[in-house]
């Protein structure tokens, strides 16, 4: 079997799908994207195509190593996201050829279903209590929300109070045992992060995400010491070598590698095993499309330390199209009592509506993240 064609498509709201075809008629799909840089990642996939044509798609480790180590300059969001989408597509092909879900090729399941959470609020969250209660009624056992708007290195306590009021309203409306994940989104710097972490402790959050950027990973240990809340991070790390530094820095309880950013299934499975050896939980980042979600679930099925899965159905970024619009088997991704069953179809488990993908790519999206400024005009972290 040989790879004969590689195609990349830009589809709304902000995604890039990769399709790999073989001479035996098998097709695999992957999702290769950095949000806001989708066209750049697409170009990188196309640049890598010359290494793929004629290769045996079963040799996933060799192809991964070629794409990573065959380049003098390696790593980073664009290259690793391109590799991720290609890697997912290769696993999809292999699973289809053996007529089994990908997790069966990685040792089989170690759990029967996966806990998921739902997003509420937006970049500037408001009325989150009502939204959280809706998710509770829908059967979810946990939600995630953005904690705050823009915040300076040293900022006013009115912004702190707004965060506390929002989280307090959720806890009051959902009860003590409902999971509340609070995403700082890297918007907060260490001085204010320490204050927020300490004050949020009374609401028993499930975890605090990216209280500071991974650029400052040495600060996680200090923030963790200021509160008794699990610290989560990792969506902006792209390889096992990035995570090696994170594990050495300490202070993190949950890692969140992205299956479409951090080298795909092949790499994240290795990262997850490294985390397990450090007694650190896995909760893959996935505010993306159906292929990325399916890839995450394949890894979740095989990793003992996987605890909860992000998914983007209903997220505020999904405008125009959503996760299930691109697949013809949406019934396989129904949530019940806060859980989802693992994909049933061979490969990644998604049946892609290629006609819609081609139609979307004919008028490609140009999604960019917001640019925020502080009151004094300086750039704020988004």
Secondary structure, 3 states (H helix, E strand, C coil): CCEEEEEEEEECCCEEEEEEEECCCCEEEEECCCCCCHHHHHHHHHHHHHHHCCCCCCCHHHHHHHHHHCCCCCCCHHHHHHHHHHHHHHHHHHHHHHCCEHHHHCCCCCCCEEEEEEECCCCCCCCHHHHHHHHHHCCCCEEEEECCCCCCCCCCHHHHHHHHHHHHHHHHHHCCCCEEEEECCCCCCHHHHHHHHHHHHHHCCCEEECCCCHHHHHHHHHHHHCCCCCEEECCCCCCHHHHHHHHHHCCCCEECCECCCCCHHHHHHHHHHHHHHCCCEECCECCCCHHHHHHHHHHHHHCCCECCEECCCCCCCCCCCCHHHHECCHHHHCEECCEEECCCCCECCCCECHHHHHHHHHCCCCCCCCCEECCCCCEECC
